[in-house]
Amino acid sequence: MEEKTKQTIKIDLNQFKLHVYLKQKKELTLHFDSPSRKFYLSVIAFVVNEMKRAGKITSIPLEGHHDLLALLNETVGGSAGSSEKEILLPRIYRKWKDALPDLENGPLFKVIGKKKELENGVGKTYRFTEGEKDSWANLFEYRGSQENVRLRFSIDKLGASLDDIVISYEEYQNAEAWQRFISSLRQKGEGKPKPPDPVPKELETPLPLARKQKIALRGQWQWAALAVAIVLVIVVSVIWRAYFYTSPDKIASVERMAFPLPDKPSIAVLPFDNMTEDPNQEIF
């Protein structure tokens, strides 16, 4: 294998795999094997494609590309997270800064040909040399803060140039591959079922006469039932006012009492009748 080929980085958007040759002449294949992981490989491909358009390895701002990133999130990403700008962009920044550079734990990819092993009782990790882990981590450069963040895929730190990195989709490569990939995602997005449009009145199917009469009769019965309910409410209201309602002006007042209240507190003791046939109860 030639030296130049060993430095090639290939982003495969068909199988969502990334092939990279590290400085130690070691081939590394990472599989982004879930919707969320596919989204982040697509973000890497986006940054690489933007650098190729600029013709240099440089930092790429994401703020002006929210619609495209939302499309990636909602298609290959399976809407695993919100597509709102205030949530989506910070999430990409965090993953680019912390998760993607982590070759040892591989939180966003599966390392083909390797298995995670226990590491000093802490947890399962992939075994790589410190040099291999550093080489991978150095690919992800993060600059800025909050809304002024720029991302860079620093392939020059592996001794590679823009010509040594390839984006592939179907049989296409680089810019054409990326455009074909995005076009296919847009077609999938447009293929989602939409609610049917309302039928114009002139195209509506006329109802049979019998069905029209049945609908009209049903409407008449509904109005009759409503009228009966109103009458019942009125009748019940009249009966209630006649027999159960007490007007406020009929409440007893001091002026209307036969015997006005005394100035001093008093107790009235009333006799009780013994309504039992037992004379022994008379004392009560």
N, C-alpha and C positions, 0 to 999 in steps of 0.2 A: 504494500500500500504506500502510495506516495506521501511525502511529508504534507503537502497542501491538503490532500484528502483527509488526513488525520486531524486536521484543524477545522474541518467543516462542521457546521451546526445545521441540522435539518429540522424544520418544524413541519410535521406531517399533520395536516388538518383533516385527512381522511380517517386515520386511526387515532388521532389526538395523542401522538407520541412526539417526543423531542429527543433527537439523537445528537450527542455532543462528544467531541474528542478533547479530553482535558490535556493540560500541559504534559502530564506524565504519559502521554500517548495511550491513554486508557479510554476505550469507548464506553459511553454511558447512555443508556436508553431509559427515559422516564415516560411512564404511561399516565396520562391524566384521565383516569378511568371512571369519573362520575360527572354528572351535569355541572356541578359547581367547579370541579377541577378543569373540565373542558373550557369553561368560561375563562379561567385564568390563563390557560395556554393560548386562547384566542386573544387575550389582552397582550401577551408577549408578542404574538404574531403581529398585532396592530402596531405596537411600538417599533418593531423591526421594519414593518412596511413603511411607517412614517419616516424612519431614518433613511431608508432606501430612497424615498421620494426626495428627501432633503439632500441626499448624496453624501452624507457624512454621519459618523457615529456621534449622536448628540442627544440632549435631553428633550423629551417630548411632553408638552403640557396636555392634559386631558380635558380641560374645562370646555373647550370648543367642540368636543366630540361626544357629548352626553347622549345624543340620540343614537349614535352607533353603538355605544357601550350598553345602552338600555336594550337595543336589539339583540346583542350578544347574550345579555343576561336573561332575556325572556325566551330565547330559542335554545341555544346549546346549553345555557345555564339553568334551564328549567325553572326560571323565576325562583331560584333558591333563596334569594334575598330581594329586598326592595329595589326598584329601578329609579326611585326618587333621587335626584341629583345630590341632595344633602346627605343621603345615606349611601348611595352607590359609590361615589368617588372616594369618600373616606375609607370605605371598606377595601377598595382596590389599593389605596395607599398603604393600609395596614398590612395587607397580604404581601405586597411587593417589598415592604420594608422588613417584615418579620418571618412570614411563613414560606414564601418562595425561596429565599436564600438558604433555608434549613435543609441541607442534603441529608444530614444524619437522621432526623426524625421523619422527613418526607411527609409533612402534613397535607400537601396538596398534590402529591403524585405517588405512584408506585414505581419502585426501582426494579426494572426487569432483570431477572437473573439473580436477584438477591432476596434474602429473607431477613426480617428484623429479628434481632437476638437481644436477650437481656443484657443490660449494661449496668453492671455494678449494683444490681438490685433496684435501680431507679425506674427502669422501663425498657421497652423494646425499641431498639434503634438499628439503623443500617450501619454496618462497619465500613468506614472509609478512613483513609489517612487524613491527617490534619491538612496536608497540602491539597488533597482532592476536595475537601470540604471548603477550604478557603477559595479555591479556584472557582467553584460553583457560586459561592456567596458573593464574590466580587463581580459577578455578572449583573447584579441588580443594584443599580445606583438610584438613590432617592434623595432629592434635593428640594428644599423649601418647606413650607408649613401652611396648614389650612388650605385656602383656595389657591395659593401660589406654589403648587407642587409640580415638579417635573420628574418624569421617570426615564431612565436610560438603561438599555441592555448593553452592557459594556463588553462586547465580544473582543474588543482590542486588548483586553487584559488577558485573553487566552492566546494572543499573538495572531488573531484572525482579523480579516477585513470584512467590509460589507459584501464583497463578492464571494466570501467563504461561507456565508450563511444563506440558506435556501428555505423559502416557504413553498410547500407543495400542497396542491389540492387537485384531485382527479389526475389528469395528465398535464396540468398546468403548473407553472412555477412563478414565484415572486409576485409582482404586481398583478399579473393576470390571474394567478391562483387566488390571491386575496380578493379580487373583484368577483370572481366566480363564486367563491365561498360566501361572500356577503350577499350576492344576488340570490343564492339558493336559500339563505336564511330569510331574506325578505319575502320570497315566494312562499315559504312555509308559514311566515307570519300572516301573509295575506290569505292563506288557505284556511284560516280558522273560520268556523261557521259563524255567520252573521244573522241577526234576527231578520225575518222576512219583511220586505217592504209592504206597506198597506196597499190593498187592492184598490185601484181607481174605481170610482162609482160607476163609470160607464162600462167597466169590465165585470162588475159584480153579477153573479148568477141570480136572476129573479126568482123569488120564492113562489111556489105553487099557491093558487088561490085558497085552497083548503087550509094550508099552513098559515097564510096571512090572516084568515078568519079566526083560526085557533089562537094566534098571538094576540089579535085584537080583543077576543073574548077574555083571554087571560088578563089583559090589561084592565078591562072593565071590572072583572071580579076583584082585582087588587084595589081599584079605587073604591068599590063598594065596601070592602073590608075595612079600608081606612076610614070611611065615613061612619061605619058602625062603631069603630073604636073611639072616634071623637065623641059620638053621642053618649056612649057608655061613660066616658070620662066626665062629661057635663052632668049626667044624672047622678053619679056617685058624689060629685062635688056639691050638688044641691042638697042631697040627703045628709051629707056630713055637716054642712052648715046649719041645716034645720034642726038636727037632733043632738049633735055632738059639739058643735062649736060654741064657745062662750065669748061673747063680745067683751072687750076690755072695760067698757063702761058699766058692766053689770057686776063687777067685782065690788064687794062690800067696802064702804068707806066709813070713817069715824062719824061723819055727819048723818049717815043713813042708819047707824046702829040704834036699836031701841034703848039700850043702856050704854052710855059713854064709858070709856075706860076710866077707872079710878086713878087718883093721883098717886096713891101708894100701892105697892104690890099686894096682891090678894090671891087667896086660893079658894076655889069653889069645890065643896064636897057634896057629891050627889049620892042619894041612896040607891042601893042595888036591890033588885028583886031576886028572891030565891026561886029560880025556875026549875029546881029539882023537886022531887017528891020527898026528899030526905029532910026532915026538920032539923037534923043536926048541922046542916049546912047553912042554917039561917044566920049564924054568927058572922059569916063572911059578908 
